[in-house]
Amino acid sequence: MNVFLLGLRVTDSAMVEDGKVNVIAESLPSSNKKISTKVQLIQKEDHYVGKLLKDLDEKQEVLAIGPTKATPDGVIQMQPMLVVTPENFSDILAINTFMACGGLGPKSEESEVGDSTVTNRSIAWQAPDDKETNWFKLTAWNQHSKQLSELPNGTPTIAVGRVSTSEKGEKQYLNYAVDQILYLPKGTKSAPKKAADPEKGQVAAAAIGSINFSL
């Protein structure tokens, strides 16, 4: 999942077609020597952000955050999760994104909820110099649910989504709802059969050894 945070200047007024709002903008160059990049913002007309896009004026400067893809002619297309202007600057405080990285725990069967399917499965991360293992229980729906339920234990994984809290009785639980999942190939060392064990709070280093986030 490619999520960009871009400072933009609107170059054309919004157009609405097939229920979607389309706004053309350009990235703000970091210096006079830089060339601006053309950015196309696309969002559903009835979406909160889509309504904001329709109100943007030509030459207005905004901050846009969202998943992107590049077109063959060098244009960045973004489906913005958030568009921030001076008038709604406090909206930037509503950003809710987590990224959990590590090896998948034991398999979990899919469940049916109405017309949808859902899988709850743990992912574990253990720093090389830390004996403590951190566990996150991911919740994935439909397409991501099937993928999450079928992968073997220890598969190196990056999950991106939203975090929330729910209550059951007197207890509170953190929920990690998955929006995107990236599965990485394992390293040259194969993970043991039991790569992750939530009951013991451990994950085998071979399960996540191929993930490198060094900058």
C-alpha positions, 0 to 999 in steps of 0.5 A: 500500500502506497500512502502519500502525504502531499502538499498540493496546489489546485490547478483545475476546478472539480469535475463530477462524473459517474458519481466521483469527484475529480480534481487536478492539482500539482505538488508544491515544489521544495525549491524553484529548481524542482518540477511540480508533479501532476496529481489527480485526486479522485473520491466518491461524490457522497464521501466526506472527502469527496464533498470537500474536493467539490468545494476546492478553488483553483490555486487553493493550497491543500494537504492530501493524504491517501493511497496512490498509484502512478499512471503511464504518463507520469501522473499520481492518482490519489484516493484521498483519505483526508484533505486538509485546508486552513478551514478544516485544519483540525481534521488532521487530528483524525488520522487513524492508521496503524502498521503492524509488521511481523510473522503470522501466528497460528491459522484461524478459520474464516467466519461468515457474518451476513454476506461477508467473511471475516478472519481474526489472526495474530501477528507477532513482532520481536526486536532482535535485542528484545526477548519480549514478543508483541502480539496484534490480533488483526481483523480482515474482511472478505478478500483480505480475510481469505488471504489471511486465513490461508497463509502458513504460520510465520509468513512475514507480513505488513498490515495497514489499517485502523485501530479502535477500542471495544468493550465486553463486560468490564474489559476493553479490547483493541481492534486492528481492522485491516485495510491492506496486507502485504505478504513478503517472501521468507528469507533463505532460512525456512521458518520452523513448523511452529513459527509463532506461539501466542500462548508462550508469547514467542515468535521464531526469528526465522519467521520475520528475519527477512523484514528489514525496515532500516532507513 
